[in-house]
Amino acid sequence: MTTEKFTVDGSQVVGKIKELIHQGNIRRVRLIHKGRPLIDIPLTVGVPVAAATVLAAPLLAAVGAIAALVTECTIEVERVEDTPEEKDEKQ
């Protein structure tokens, strides 16, 4: 599992999180402001991207409300690494 961090403007938070969810290999998304976690969104691995977006919709609404209150925040993402079998299937 790898972790990435993105610093974004408050108005860009929801769009960036949607973009990350659509990539499909995200396990967890955390929204951090001034070093303090504001919200932690666990995502189910193996759920189709469209279903993940629908399931995350209420959380995205909460993220949007929180993001409206901050000027800048960090999105921390945990990505699931492809297993060797999954890599072979993609090729």
Beta strands, then each sheet from edge to edge (+ up, - down):
strand 1: 2-9
strand 2: 26-33
strand 3: 36-42
strand 4: 72-79
sheet 1: 1+ 4- 2+ 3-
end
